[in-house]
Amino acid sequence: LTSKDEERQVSELLNHAISKCTFLPNMQKHLSFLTEKRAAFSHLDLVQVALVQQVNRMAGIMENRDEKAFMQALAAYSYITIPSLRSSKNKMNLYLETAQICLRNGCLGQAEACLRGIINLLGQDSEEGSEKWMKEFLPNLFSTLLVVPDNPEHGVLYLIRGTMNAINKYPWDKNQPFKAFALIDAIKMFSTACQEVYPYGFENLESNDVLYGSDENFIAEISNMTGTMVSLVKDHIDYFDETKNIDASNRIRMELFFTILNFGNLENGSNMKTLALTLGQEVLNNSSLSKKDREMFRRCCIWFKENNREKIVRKIVTKIGI
Protein backbone atom coordinates (compact mmCIF):
# COMPACT_ATOMS: atom_id res chain seq x y z
CA LEU A 1 0.00 0.00 0.00
CA THR A 2 1.13 3.53 -0.74
CA SER A 3 1.14 6.16 1.98
CA LYS A 4 -2.03 7.66 0.46
CA ASP A 5 -3.80 4.29 0.58
CA GLU A 6 -2.77 3.79 4.19
CA GLU A 7 -3.97 7.28 5.10
CA ARG A 8 -7.30 6.63 3.40
CA GLN A 9 -7.81 3.31 5.19
CA VAL A 10 -6.90 4.74 8.59
CA SER A 11 -9.18 7.71 7.98
CA GLU A 12 -12.10 5.45 7.05
CA LEU A 13 -11.64 3.41 10.24
CA LEU A 14 -11.49 6.57 12.36
CA ASN A 15 -14.55 8.04 10.64
CA HIS A 16 -16.49 4.84 11.31
CA ALA A 17 -15.47 4.86 14.97
CA ILE A 18 -16.29 8.55 15.44
CA SER A 19 -19.69 8.10 13.77
CA LYS A 20 -20.55 5.44 16.39
CA CYS A 21 -19.82 7.83 19.25
CA THR A 22 -22.61 10.23 20.13
CA PHE A 23 -23.68 12.44 23.00
CA LEU A 24 -26.93 13.43 21.31
CA PRO A 25 -29.39 14.83 22.11
CA ASN A 26 -26.87 16.87 24.15
CA MET A 27 -25.61 18.85 21.16
CA GLN A 28 -23.23 21.03 23.15
CA LYS A 29 -21.43 17.98 24.55
CA HIS A 30 -21.33 16.34 21.12
CA LEU A 31 -19.83 19.49 19.58
CA SER A 32 -17.12 19.48 22.27
CA PHE A 33 -16.38 15.85 21.41
CA LEU A 34 -16.06 16.67 17.70
CA THR A 35 -13.81 19.64 18.54
CA GLU A 36 -11.48 17.29 20.43
CA LYS A 37 -11.36 14.91 17.44
CA ARG A 38 -10.60 17.81 15.10
CA ALA A 39 -7.50 18.65 17.14
CA ALA A 40 -6.45 15.00 17.51
CA PHE A 41 -6.63 14.19 13.78
CA SER A 42 -5.80 17.53 12.21
CA HIS A 43 -3.35 15.83 9.82
CA LEU A 44 -6.00 13.59 8.24
CA ASP A 45 -8.07 15.44 5.63
CA LEU A 46 -10.74 12.77 5.26
CA VAL A 47 -11.40 12.82 9.00
CA GLN A 48 -11.67 16.62 8.96
CA VAL A 49 -14.15 16.40 6.06
CA ALA A 50 -16.28 13.87 7.95
CA LEU A 51 -16.24 16.03 11.10
CA VAL A 52 -17.49 19.07 9.19
CA GLN A 53 -20.23 16.96 7.61
CA GLN A 54 -21.28 15.68 11.04
CA VAL A 55 -21.51 19.23 12.39
CA ASN A 56 -23.52 20.33 9.35
CA ARG A 57 -25.92 17.43 9.87
CA MET A 58 -26.40 18.57 13.46
CA ALA A 59 -27.14 22.09 12.28
CA GLY A 60 -29.50 20.75 9.65
CA ILE A 61 -31.80 19.03 12.14
CA MET A 62 -32.10 21.98 14.51
CA GLU A 63 -35.62 23.40 14.57
CA ASN A 64 -35.55 25.78 17.53
CA ARG A 65 -34.76 29.23 16.16
CA ASP A 66 -34.17 30.46 19.71
CA GLU A 67 -30.90 28.53 19.66
CA LYS A 68 -29.40 30.75 16.97
CA ALA A 69 -26.24 31.33 18.99
CA PHE A 70 -25.54 27.58 18.97
CA MET A 71 -26.33 27.42 15.24
CA GLN A 72 -23.71 30.11 14.72
CA ALA A 73 -21.24 28.10 16.83
CA LEU A 74 -21.78 25.09 14.56
CA ALA A 75 -21.25 27.28 11.50
CA ALA A 76 -18.06 28.66 13.06
CA TYR A 77 -16.76 25.11 13.61
CA SER A 78 -17.15 24.32 9.91
CA TYR A 79 -15.82 27.68 8.74
CA ILE A 80 -12.69 27.36 10.89
CA THR A 81 -12.04 23.74 9.89
CA ILE A 82 -12.45 23.97 6.10
CA PRO A 83 -9.34 26.11 5.32
CA SER A 84 -7.07 23.41 6.81
CA LEU A 85 -7.99 20.95 4.05
CA ARG A 86 -5.58 20.37 1.19
CA SER A 87 -8.10 19.71 -1.60
CA SER A 88 -9.75 22.77 -3.15
CA LYS A 89 -12.65 20.58 -4.25
CA ASN A 90 -13.32 19.44 -0.68
CA LYS A 91 -13.07 23.03 0.52
CA MET A 92 -15.58 24.34 -2.01
CA ASN A 93 -18.03 21.48 -1.48
CA LEU A 94 -17.98 21.96 2.29
CA TYR A 95 -18.15 25.76 2.08
CA LEU A 96 -21.25 25.43 -0.10
CA GLU A 97 -22.85 22.79 2.13
CA THR A 98 -22.19 24.97 5.18
CA ALA A 99 -23.57 28.07 3.44
CA GLN A 100 -26.78 26.25 2.56
CA ILE A 101 -27.24 25.06 6.15
CA CYS A 102 -26.57 28.59 7.41
CA LEU A 103 -29.20 30.02 5.07
CA ARG A 104 -31.68 27.43 6.29
CA ASN A 105 -30.97 28.45 9.88
CA GLY A 106 -31.10 32.16 9.18
CA CYS A 107 -27.36 32.72 9.79
CA LEU A 108 -26.90 35.04 6.82
CA GLY A 109 -23.54 36.51 7.86
CA GLN A 110 -21.97 33.06 8.21
CA ALA A 111 -23.45 31.98 4.86
CA GLU A 112 -21.96 35.03 3.12
CA ALA A 113 -18.56 34.29 4.66
CA CYS A 114 -18.64 30.73 3.29
CA LEU A 115 -19.68 31.93 -0.17
CA ARG A 116 -16.85 34.47 -0.17
CA GLY A 117 -14.54 31.57 0.70
CA ILE A 118 -15.67 29.80 -2.48
CA ILE A 119 -15.14 32.95 -4.55
CA ASN A 120 -11.59 33.28 -3.22
CA LEU A 121 -10.85 29.65 -4.10
CA LEU A 122 -12.27 30.10 -7.60
CA GLY A 123 -9.72 32.82 -8.24
CA GLN A 124 -6.79 30.57 -7.33
CA ASP A 125 -4.92 27.99 -9.39
CA SER A 126 -6.99 24.87 -9.97
CA GLU A 127 -6.15 21.24 -9.43
CA GLU A 128 -5.11 19.48 -12.63
CA GLY A 129 -8.05 18.25 -14.69
CA SER A 130 -10.69 19.91 -12.50
CA GLU A 131 -12.55 21.81 -15.25
CA LYS A 132 -15.25 19.16 -15.65
CA TRP A 133 -15.74 18.99 -11.89
CA MET A 134 -15.98 22.77 -11.73
CA LYS A 135 -18.62 22.88 -14.47
CA GLU A 136 -20.70 20.36 -12.49
CA PHE A 137 -20.17 22.23 -9.20
CA LEU A 138 -21.19 25.68 -10.42
CA PRO A 139 -24.94 25.05 -11.00
CA ASN A 140 -25.29 24.10 -7.32
CA LEU A 141 -23.46 27.29 -6.39
CA PHE A 142 -25.60 29.40 -8.73
CA SER A 143 -28.84 27.96 -7.36
CA THR A 144 -27.70 28.96 -3.86
CA LEU A 145 -26.48 32.43 -4.84
CA LEU A 146 -29.84 33.14 -6.47
CA VAL A 147 -31.70 33.24 -3.15
CA VAL A 148 -29.04 35.05 -1.09
CA PRO A 149 -30.29 38.61 -0.48
CA ASP A 150 -27.99 41.48 -1.33
CA ASN A 151 -26.06 43.19 1.42
CA PRO A 152 -26.80 46.96 1.20
CA GLU A 153 -23.18 47.71 2.12
CA HIS A 154 -21.82 45.91 -0.96
CA GLY A 155 -24.21 46.82 -3.78
CA VAL A 156 -26.41 44.95 -6.26
CA LEU A 157 -25.63 41.25 -6.76
CA TYR A 158 -22.18 41.63 -5.20
CA LEU A 159 -21.74 37.90 -4.49
CA ILE A 160 -22.88 36.91 -7.98
CA ARG A 161 -20.68 39.60 -9.53
CA GLY A 162 -17.69 38.38 -7.53
CA THR A 163 -18.40 34.80 -8.59
CA MET A 164 -18.54 35.71 -12.27
CA ASN A 165 -15.27 37.65 -12.02
CA ALA A 166 -13.63 34.65 -10.35
CA ILE A 167 -14.99 32.27 -13.01
CA ASN A 168 -13.54 34.51 -15.70
CA LYS A 169 -10.12 34.43 -13.99
CA TYR A 170 -10.23 30.68 -13.39
CA PRO A 171 -7.51 28.88 -15.45
CA TRP A 172 -9.87 26.99 -17.78
CA ASP A 173 -8.46 24.70 -20.46
CA LYS A 174 -8.88 26.71 -23.68
CA ASN A 175 -9.25 23.52 -25.71
CA GLN A 176 -12.35 22.42 -23.76
CA PRO A 177 -15.82 24.04 -23.77
CA PHE A 178 -16.37 23.82 -20.00
CA LYS A 179 -16.10 27.57 -19.40
CA ALA A 180 -18.72 28.28 -22.06
CA PHE A 181 -21.10 25.78 -20.49
CA ALA A 182 -20.51 27.38 -17.07
CA LEU A 183 -21.38 30.80 -18.51
CA ILE A 184 -24.58 29.35 -20.02
CA ASP A 185 -25.52 28.01 -16.57
CA ALA A 186 -25.00 31.55 -15.26
CA ILE A 187 -27.36 32.88 -17.94
CA LYS A 188 -30.06 30.53 -16.61
CA MET A 189 -29.50 31.90 -13.12
CA PHE A 190 -29.77 35.51 -14.33
CA SER A 191 -33.01 34.71 -16.12
CA THR A 192 -34.49 33.31 -12.92
CA ALA A 193 -33.26 36.36 -10.98
CA CYS A 194 -35.51 38.55 -13.17
CA GLN A 195 -38.70 36.76 -12.13
CA GLU A 196 -41.20 38.55 -9.94
CA VAL A 197 -41.31 35.58 -7.56
CA TYR A 198 -38.42 33.12 -7.30
CA PRO A 199 -39.33 29.44 -7.66
CA TYR A 200 -37.83 28.56 -4.27
CA GLY A 201 -36.23 30.09 -1.21
CA PHE A 202 -35.43 29.63 2.47
CA GLU A 203 -38.04 30.07 5.17
CA ASN A 204 -37.87 33.43 6.96
CA LEU A 205 -35.25 34.70 4.49
CA GLU A 206 -36.29 37.39 2.01
CA SER A 207 -34.50 37.03 -1.33
CA ASN A 208 -33.93 39.73 -3.93
CA ASP A 209 -37.36 39.19 -5.51
CA VAL A 210 -38.85 40.58 -2.29
CA LEU A 211 -36.12 43.15 -1.58
CA TYR A 212 -36.20 44.75 -5.03
CA GLY A 213 -39.76 43.91 -6.13
CA SER A 214 -38.78 43.77 -9.83
CA ASP A 215 -37.25 47.27 -9.64
CA GLU A 216 -36.35 48.52 -13.13
CA ASN A 217 -32.76 49.35 -12.19
CA PHE A 218 -32.29 45.88 -10.70
CA ILE A 219 -33.65 44.20 -13.83
CA ALA A 220 -31.50 46.45 -16.03
CA GLU A 221 -28.40 45.46 -14.06
CA ILE A 222 -29.19 41.77 -14.54
CA SER A 223 -29.85 42.33 -18.25
CA ASN A 224 -26.46 44.00 -18.68
CA MET A 225 -24.69 41.13 -16.95
CA THR A 226 -26.61 38.60 -19.03
CA GLY A 227 -25.63 40.41 -22.21
CA THR A 228 -21.99 40.20 -21.16
CA MET A 229 -22.31 36.45 -20.54
CA VAL A 230 -23.93 35.89 -23.95
CA SER A 231 -21.14 37.86 -25.67
CA LEU A 232 -18.50 35.75 -23.92
CA VAL A 233 -20.23 32.53 -25.00
CA LYS A 234 -20.35 33.78 -28.60
CA ASP A 235 -16.62 34.52 -28.36
CA HIS A 236 -16.04 30.89 -27.34
CA ILE A 237 -18.03 29.68 -30.36
CA ASP A 238 -15.92 31.86 -32.66
CA TYR A 239 -12.69 30.64 -31.02
CA PHE A 240 -13.56 26.97 -31.47
CA ASP A 241 -14.61 27.61 -35.08
CA GLU A 242 -11.26 29.27 -35.75
CA THR A 243 -9.32 26.40 -34.13
CA LYS A 244 -11.36 23.82 -36.09
CA ASN A 245 -12.81 22.31 -32.91
CA ILE A 246 -16.20 22.03 -34.58
CA ASP A 247 -17.56 19.49 -32.12
CA ALA A 248 -17.07 21.91 -29.22
CA SER A 249 -18.55 24.90 -31.07
CA ASN A 250 -21.61 22.88 -32.12
CA ARG A 251 -22.20 21.65 -28.57
CA ILE A 252 -22.05 25.24 -27.28
CA ARG A 253 -24.40 26.43 -30.05
CA MET A 254 -26.98 23.80 -29.20
CA GLU A 255 -26.79 24.44 -25.45
CA LEU A 256 -27.12 28.21 -25.92
CA PHE A 257 -29.96 27.76 -28.44
CA PHE A 258 -32.11 25.70 -26.08
CA THR A 259 -31.23 27.96 -23.15
CA ILE A 260 -32.52 30.97 -25.07
CA LEU A 261 -35.73 29.11 -26.00
CA ASN A 262 -36.27 28.19 -22.34
CA PHE A 263 -35.16 31.38 -20.60
CA GLY A 264 -34.73 34.20 -23.10
CA ASN A 265 -36.82 37.27 -23.86
CA LEU A 266 -38.04 36.42 -27.36
CA GLU A 267 -40.33 39.36 -28.04
CA ASN A 268 -40.42 40.64 -31.62
CA GLY A 269 -37.28 42.56 -32.48
CA SER A 270 -35.30 41.31 -29.48
CA ASN A 271 -31.65 40.39 -29.88
CA MET A 272 -32.32 37.01 -28.24
CA LYS A 273 -34.81 36.06 -30.94
CA THR A 274 -32.34 36.92 -33.69
CA LEU A 275 -29.54 35.05 -31.95
CA ALA A 276 -31.72 31.95 -31.46
CA LEU A 277 -32.59 31.88 -35.16
CA THR A 278 -28.93 32.28 -36.13
CA LEU A 279 -27.75 29.54 -33.77
CA GLY A 280 -30.45 27.09 -34.87
CA GLN A 281 -29.73 27.63 -38.55
CA GLU A 282 -25.96 27.32 -38.03
CA VAL A 283 -26.42 23.98 -36.26
CA LEU A 284 -28.69 22.54 -38.97
CA ASN A 285 -26.53 23.87 -41.82
CA ASN A 286 -23.29 22.51 -40.36
CA SER A 287 -22.21 19.58 -42.52
CA SER A 288 -19.72 18.38 -39.89
CA LEU A 289 -22.44 17.80 -37.27
CA SER A 290 -22.64 14.09 -36.51
CA LYS A 291 -25.76 12.18 -37.50
CA LYS A 292 -26.46 11.37 -33.85
CA ASP A 293 -26.21 15.02 -32.73
CA ARG A 294 -28.30 16.23 -35.67
CA GLU A 295 -31.06 13.74 -34.86
CA MET A 296 -30.95 14.67 -31.19
CA PHE A 297 -31.20 18.37 -32.05
CA ARG A 298 -34.16 17.75 -34.36
CA ARG A 299 -35.99 15.65 -31.76
CA CYS A 300 -35.53 18.36 -29.11
CA CYS A 301 -36.77 21.04 -31.53
CA ILE A 302 -39.82 18.97 -32.41
CA TRP A 303 -40.58 18.56 -28.70
CA PHE A 304 -40.41 22.34 -28.24
CA LYS A 305 -42.65 22.82 -31.26
CA GLU A 306 -45.28 20.42 -29.97
CA ASN A 307 -45.20 21.18 -26.24
CA ASN A 308 -44.08 24.76 -25.63
CA ARG A 309 -46.90 27.15 -24.76
CA GLU A 310 -45.08 30.18 -26.16
CA LYS A 311 -46.13 30.90 -29.74
CA ILE A 312 -42.87 32.73 -30.47
CA VAL A 313 -40.84 29.64 -29.49
CA ARG A 314 -42.83 27.44 -31.86
CA LYS A 315 -42.40 30.07 -34.58
CA ILE A 316 -38.59 30.13 -34.16
CA VAL A 317 -38.38 26.34 -34.40
CA THR A 318 -40.47 26.43 -37.57
CA LYS A 319 -38.32 29.19 -39.08
CA ILE A 320 -35.09 27.24 -38.74
CA GLY A 321 -36.62 24.47 -40.83
CA ILE A 322 -37.97 21.94 -38.32
N, C-alpha and C positions, 0 to 999 in steps of 0.2 A: 504493500500500500504506500502511496505517496503521502507526503505530509498533509496535503489538502484533503485526501481521502480520510486520513486518520482524524483530522480536525472535524470533518463533517460527521463521521460516525460518533465521535465523542459528544459533539454538539447535539446530535439527535437523541442520544441517551440522556443527556442532561435535560433537554427540553421535555422529554417524556416524564422524567422524574419530577421536574418542577411543576408540570401540568397536573400531577397527581396530588400535589400539596396545596391545600386551600384553607384559608381562614374565614371564607365567606360563611355567613353574610356580613361578617365584620370586615368591611371594605378597607377601613383605615389600617387594620392589622395586616391585611393581605397586601396592601400597597407597601407597607414597611418591609414585609418579607421579600417582595419583588425588588425593592430598592437594595436590599442586602445582596441578592443574587446578581443584580447589575454590577455591583462593585466586585463581587467575587469572580465573575466570568467576563470581565471587561475586554479580554483579549479574544473572545469567541464571537464573531459577528452573528452567526446563526442563532446563538443564544440571546443576544441583544435584540435581534429582530423578533424572536418569539416573545420576549418580555414586553416589548412595545405592543405587540398584538394582543397580549393578555390584558394589559392596561386599557387598551382601546375597547376591548370587549366589555370590561367592567364599566367603562364610561358609557358604552352603548346600551346598557341595560338599566341605567339609572333613570328613574321616572320623577323623582322628587326635585322640583326646580328650586326648592329652598336650600338644597345642598350645592349651590353653584360654586361655592368656594372650594369644595372637594372636587367638583368637576374640573375646575381650573387647575387644581393640584395634579390631577391625572393627566391633563393636557401638558402641564409643565414637565412631568416625568418623560413623556414621549418626546417633547420638543428638545429636552436636554440630552436625551439618549441618541437620537437619530444622527446628529453630526459625527458621532464617534465611529459610525460604520464606514467600511472601505468602499463598498459598492454604491455608485451613484444611483443605480436602478433601485436598490433597496431603500436608499434615502428618499427618493422621489415617491415611491409607492407608499412608504410609511408617512411621509409628510402629507400626502393627499388623503390617506385613510384618517389620519389624525384631524386634518382640517374638516373633513366631512362629519366626524363625530362631534367636533367642537361646534359646528353650525347647528347640528341637531340639538345640542345642549344649550344653545344660545350664547356660547363663548366666542363672540365675534372677533375680539382682539387676538385671541390665541389662533383662531382659524386664519386670520390675515397673516400672522407671523409665519405659519406653516406654508401658506401659499407663496409668500415672499421667499421662503427657503427654496421652494421649487424653482422659482424664477431665477434665483442666483445660480442654482445648479445647471439650469438650462444654458446659461451664458458661459459655462466652463467647458473645457475639453471633454469630449465624450469618450466612453469606452469603445473599443474597436468593434465595429459591426453592430452598433446599437441603433442604427437609423430605423430599422423595421420595428424594433421594440418601442422607440420613441413615437413613431406614427400611431401605434396601437395604444399608447399611454395617453396621448394628447386628447382624444375625444372624452375620456373620463375627466380629465382636468377641465376641459372646456365646459362640460355639463355642470361642473361644480362652480366654476367662475361665473356662469350665467346668473346664478341666484344669490351671489354675494353682493350685498348693497354697497354702493360707493361710500367712501369715507370723504366727508365734506372738506377735510384738510388736504386731500390729495387730488381732487378734481375728478372729472367724468371718466369712468371706466379705467381707472389708473392701474388696477391689477391686470385687466385684460390687455391694456396697452403695453405694460411691462412684459407680459408673457409674449406678445407678438414681437416685440423688439428682441427678446431673448431667442425666440425661434428663428428669427432672421439672422442672428449672430451664430447660431448653433452650427458646428462644422459638418454640415450634411455632405454626403457623397454626391458630387455633381453628376455622376453617371447613373444615378438612381432617381426615380420620381417621388421618393418619399416626402420631400419637402413640399412639393406641389400638392400632394394628397393631404398633408397636414394643413396647408393653407385653405384647401377646399372645406375641410372640417371646420375651420374657423369661420368661413363664410356661412355655414349652416348655423353656427352659434350666433353670429351677428343678426341673421334673419330672425331667429327666435327672440333676440333681445329687442326687436322692434315691435313685438306683439303687445297689444293692450294688456293682456293677462298672460303671464307665463304658464306653461303647461304643468309645472310642478314647483315646489318650493319647500322650505322648512317651516314647521309650525312656530308661530310667534316670532318669525323673522321676516321683515318686510324687504322684498327685493326691489330692484330698480323699476319694475313695472308700477309699483305702488309709489315709490319715492318721486319718480319723474312724471307719472301719469301721461305717458306718450307726449311729453313736451317736444315741441318742434325742434328746438336746439339739440336736444338729446338724440332725436331721430336723425337729424342732419349729421351729427358727429358719427353715429354708427354708419350712416350711408357713405360718408367720406372714407372711413376705415375699410368698409366692404369694397369700395371702388379700388382702393390700394391693393387689397388682397387679390381681387380679380386681375388687376394689371400684372401683378407678380406671377400669377398662374399662367397668364398668356405669355409672359416672358419665358417661362419654363417650356411651354409648348414650342415656342420659336427656337429655343436653344436645342431641344432634342431633335427638331426638324433639321437644324443646321448640322448637327453632329451625326445625322443619319440613324438616330435611335428612334425609329419610327414606331416601334412597339410601345415605348414609353410615352411618346407624344400622343398616340391614339388612345391609350388608357386614360391619360389626363383629360383629353378632349371629351371622352365618353362620361367620365366622372363629373366634370364641370357641366356638361350638357344636362344630365339628369338632376344635378343639384339646382341648376337654374329653373328647370321645370317644376321642381318640388318647392323651392324656396324663393325664387326671384320675383321681382315686380315686373310683370309682363304686359303692362298696359300699352296701348297703341303708342308707338313712337319712342318707347323706352329703349335704352341701350341694351338692357338685358334681353329683350325680345330679339333684337338684331344679332346679338352675340349667340344666342341659342340657335337661331337659324343657320348662322355661319358654321358653328361647331357641328351641328347635325349633318349639314351638307358635306363638310370636309371629311367626316367619318365615313359616310356612305360612298363618297367619290374617291376614297383612298384605295388604290388597287393593291397596296401591300397589306391591307387589313386581312387577317386570317379568316378563313371560312367560319370557324367556330365563333370568333368575336363578332363577325358581321351578323351571324344568325342570332347571337345573344342580343346584340344591339337592336335588331329588328323586332325580336320578341318583346323586349322591354318597351319599345316605342308603341307597339300594337297594344300592349297592356295599358299604357297611358291613354292611348286614343279611345279605348273602350271603357275605361274605368274612371278617368279623371273628371271631376265635376266642372273644372274650369274650361270654358269654351275656347279661350285663347290658347291653352295648352294643346287641346285637340287640333286646333287650327295650325299650330307650329309643326306638330308631328305630320300632318297632312302635307304641309308645304315642302317639307324636306323629302317627300316622295315615299312615305310609308302608307 
